[in-house]
Amino acid sequence: MIRAGQPRPLPDASSGVWLALALACGAAARFWNLSGSSLFTDEAYTFSLSALRVPALLHALASHDFHPPLFYLATHYAMAWLRWPLWDYRYLTAAFGLLTIAATWGSARRMFGAPTAAIAAFVVALQPVLVQHDRLYRMYAVTVALSALSWWLLLEIEQAAERKKAVLLACYALAAIALPFIDYLGAVMLVCQLAYAVTRSALRPALLALGASAAAFALWLPQLLQQVPLGGIALSPPALDRGLLASLRGAFAGGLPVELVHIRGFDAVCALALAATLVAGALLAKRSALPFWLAAIVVQIVASILLAKNLAYFPRYLLIDVPPVAIAFGLIVATAAATRLKPLCVGAMAGATVLLGLALSNTLFNPYYQFPDWYAVNALLLKYEQPGDAIVLDAGYEFLVVRDYTAFRRHDIVSFMNPADFAAVDRWIAARGHKRVWYVEHQNFYWDPHKAIASGLSASRPELVRWRQEKASPVDAVAVSLFGEPSTAQR
């Protein structure tokens, strides 16, 4: 085995073959039928916000959002220049998934050699939740790719000859400046890289790049302070514990059959397996950069607790930690394979391949494990609609997805995302007492946990149609009800 932290020999010829195979598998998973699904609500929000003029876009971000501006600005200009159908922009972010695979492979090869690199590349290529979000037009694919790339560049800078170091440093500086402007979680990676750089004399020039990143980000600091009250969901200790386990399972074991996920204690088992991988990987790689990279997930969890903000309690927030965990897993397997534990390693790899394949096939081919299908909702309304129908959407972002669909654009629509809107929605419904009312429910537990609007409709009107799109994750389920006209006594 190659000792961590030492210069690497040139890779054998087969290492490039394994990378090519991993990229081919990753491309097939990310680009298959990429534009076939309806827009995700967050995608629709991204396009709606990015369509604003730049001053209005920046003001809306600072006042009503909790993300940095670069991804939205890039989308603004991409929409102006390319003018593609909205779902085709997914090809841009999906391509960053291939960069993640290559950067994970390059980082692992630099630290530990070809076998670890090959295993890590395939894990990242086939990791279901990472694939799922690489297939969305959101900043997460870009954040994960730039995080992995910045670590690879840092490792190459540490070993590079002087004639190459300047180019690598320039590339690293660009990545370091862009990361926190794409996603605030990118700053977590920069903090971990700073901790590693100060321990290595060869990386002192990289400190200048990190300083440039901090100086550039200072320009956005007033807007960040304005966003802080909006950003993240305040967490109480009971919700914190349950949310953490569910998020860890959702990020690193997403797509597994629900029969397995619903076994009592499964979330805890996943968390323990992840913790064991982190500890074992950090111990085996204690002289390398990997422990610093793995520390990012710990920083996210600790910061969430201290700030009472959600930096780790949605699975998508943990995607930046997939590459180092994949490298740690690859290192554990490659190290054990060089001992008498080789048969056990073969079994572990076979088991991991089966689980990854099963979870990925669910994610790609089984609608039950996918995001909401708004085309199916539109088809339902088309089947039963009448010209005078009114529609209530219980999440404002839904409107951004369906507003131009054939079954929606001819009807009066109201949407809400805040309990403060309830009175206005009730008045809106009352003013349409002679009309049938469709109620579309999605993620009501965020803005209407007691189903106040739906209960009011059910109490005063007969329910004519009830339909539910069941999903493995409750946040992706959609329910639709059609309520008839209220009785004369209730008008």
C-alpha positions, 0 to 999 in steps of 0.5 A: 500500500502507498503511504498517505501523504507521500508523493505518488508514482505514475499510475499504471495504465489501467487506472485511466481505464477504470476512470473511463468506465466510471465516467461512462456509468456516471454519464449513463445514470445522469443523462438517461431520459434527463429532460423527461420528468416535470420540473421540480419545484425548486427548479421552477423557482430557480428559473423564475427568480433568474428571469428577473433583471439583475438588480431585482434578482439580487434584491429578491435574493437578499430579501426573500432567499437564503442562497448566494447569487452566482448560480442565479446570475449564471442562470440569468445569462444562460437563459438569455443566451441559450433560450432552451426549454427549461428542462434542457438546462439540466444537461449543464448541471448533470455535466458537473456530475462527471467532474465530481467523478473525475475529481474524486478519482484524481484526489484518491489516486493522488493520496492513495493510488489507483485501487482506492481511486477506482473504487471511489470513482464508481461509488460516486458515479452510482451514488443514488442521491448524488445522481438524483440531484445531479439530474436537477437544475440546481446549485447542488451538482455544481457545489459538489463538483467544485468542492471535489475539484478544489481538493484535487487541485490543492493536492496537486499543488502540494506535489507539483513542480514549480513550473506547474504550480502557478497554473494550478494555483490560479485554477484553485483560486477561481474554484475557492472564490466561486464556491461560497458564491454558489452555495454557502456550504462551499465555505465549509470546505474552504475552512477545512482546506484552510486547516489542511493548508496551514499544516503543509509548508508546500501549500502556503501559496494556497493561503493567498487564494483562500484569502482572495476568496474571503475578500471577494465574499466580503462584498456579499456579506451585508446581503448574507446578514440580511438573509440569516433570519430567513436561512435554515429552519430553526431546530429544537433538540428533539427534532434535531436528533430525529432529523439528523439520523433521517438526513444521514440515511437519506443522503447516504442510503437513499433509494433503498427499498422502503421495506428496508428503510422502515425497519426499526433502527435502520436510520441508526444503523446507517449512521453507525456505518457512516461513523465507522467509515469516517473513523476508519478512513481518517485513521488509515489516512491520518497523514493525508488530507482525507481527515480534513476533508471528512471533517466537513460533515462534522463541521456541518452538524456542529454548526447546525447545533450551535447556530440552530440552523439547518446546515445538515438536516436535509439530505441534499445538504450532505451531498458535498460529503459524498466524495470523501466518504467514497474515498474513505470506503475505497481506502478501507477496502483497498487496505483490507484487500492487501491482507488476509481479509481479501475474501471479506473485501470481495464480499463487501464490494459485491454487497455494496454494488448490489445495494447501489445498483438496487437503490439507483434503479429505484431512483431512475426507473421507479416513480415511487422513489422519484420527485413529484410528477406534475404531468400526472397531476395535470392529466388528472385535472384535464380528466375531470375539470370544468371551465369554471373550476377554481384551484388552491395550491398549498405551496406557492412554488407549485404554481411556478411549475404548473402555471402554464400547464393546459389544465391550470392556465384557464382557471383562477388559482390561489396559492399560499406558503404561510399561515398568515395567508389563511384568512385571505385564502378563505375569503378567496374561496368564499367569493367563489361559492358557486364554483367547484374547487380543486385543492392540491396538497404538497408538503403541507406539513411545512405551512399548513400542518393541521390542514386548516384550508383543506379541513374548511373545504371538506366541512363545507363542500362535498368531495367529488374526487380524491387522488394521491401520488404516493412517494417513498419520501413524504416530501415528494407526495402530492394529494389532489381533491375536487370539492363541489359547490357548497350546499345552499345553507352553507353559502 
